[in-house]
Amino acid sequence: MKLHLGATPKNEGARRLGRTIMSAYRGNVFAAAKSMRVAPGTLMRLVDGAIIPGEELAGDIGRATGGPGKGIERLDWQREARGGWFDPVDAGVQAAGNAARRVAA
C-alpha cells in the first residue's frame, strides 16, 4: 500500500512521520508498519491527522524514527506543522527543542 498525503499536514508529528515513510520506505506503508511494529491502518490515520497517539504509541514511533532528540517527539503530535510534507526538519528549531527538554529534565 502506497502512502497518500493530503494537501497539508495536520501537525508536526504527522508531517515528520509522512516524510519518514516517503523517504526511508519509499512510501510503502506495509514496510514502514513492519519496521515500526505498528498496524498499517494506524500509520495512515496518524499521517492523516485523524488520530493523535497516546504516550505508548508516541514513544514507539519516536524510538522507531531515531530515538530521543532525533526521532518524532511526543510533543510533535500537539504542535502545528512547521512546513510542508517534504520541507526539511529545521535544525535550529530541533536544537531549541532539545535544549528545552534538557532544561525541563
C-alpha positions in Angstrom: 0.0 0.0 0.0 1.4 3.4 -1.0 1.1 6.4 1.3 -1.2 9.2 0.1 -0.5 12.6 1.6 -3.2 15.3 2.0 -2.6 18.8 0.8 -1.1 20.0 4.2 0.0 18.1 7.3 -2.3 18.4 10.3 0.5 18.5 12.9 4.3 18.3 13.1 4.2 14.6 14.2 2.1 13.7 11.1 4.4 15.8 8.9 7.6 14.1 10.1 6.0 10.6 10.0 4.8 11.1 6.5 8.2 12.4 5.5 9.9 9.4 7.1 7.6 6.9 5.4 8.2 8.6 2.0 11.9 8.9 2.3 13.0 5.8 4.3 10.4 3.4 3.0 9.7 4.9 -0.5 6.1 5.4 0.5 5.5 1.7 1.3 3.2 1.8 4.3 3.5 -2.0 4.9 7.3 -1.9 5.0 7.1 1.1 7.4 4.5 -0.6 9.6 6.5 -3.8 9.8 9.7 -1.9 10.7 7.9 0.3 13.3 5.7 -2.6 14.6 2.6 -0.5 14.1 -0.5 -1.5 12.1 -0.6 0.0 8.6 -4.0 1.5 9.2 -2.8 3.2 12.3 0.1 4.7 10.4 -2.2 6.0 7.8 -4.5 7.6 10.4 -1.5 9.2 12.2 -0.3 10.7 8.9 -3.8 11.9 8.0 -4.0 13.6 11.5 -7.2 11.6 12.2 -5.7 10.3 15.5 -3.2 11.6 18.0 -1.1 8.8 19.5 -1.1 8.2 23.2 2.0 8.1 25.3 2.9 4.5 24.5 2.4 4.7 20.7 4.1 8.1 20.5 7.1 6.6 22.3 7.2 3.6 20.0 7.1 5.9 16.9 9.8 8.1 18.5 12.1 5.2 19.0 11.5 3.7 15.6 12.3 7.1 13.9 15.6 7.8 15.6 15.1 8.0 19.3 15.3 11.0 21.7 16.4 14.2 20.1 16.3 12.7 16.5 13.0 11.0 16.1 9.5 12.2 16.3 8.9 13.5 19.8 5.7 13.1 21.8 5.0 16.8 21.7 5.4 17.0 17.9 1.8 15.5 17.7 0.5 18.5 19.6 2.5 21.1 17.5 1.3 22.9 14.4 3.1 21.6 11.3 6.3 23.6 10.7 6.2 23.3 6.9 5.1 21.1 4.1 5.5 17.4 3.8 9.0 17.5 2.3 10.4 20.6 4.0 13.5 19.6 6.0 13.3 19.5 9.8 14.7 22.9 10.8 17.9 22.2 12.7 17.5 25.4 14.7 14.0 24.5 15.8 15.1 21.0 16.7 18.2 22.2 18.6 16.0 24.7 20.6 13.5 21.9 21.4 16.4 19.6 22.6 17.7 22.4 24.8 14.3 23.0 26.3 13.9 19.3 27.0 17.3 19.2 28.8 16.3 22.2 31.0 13.0 20.6 31.9 14.6 17.3 32.9 
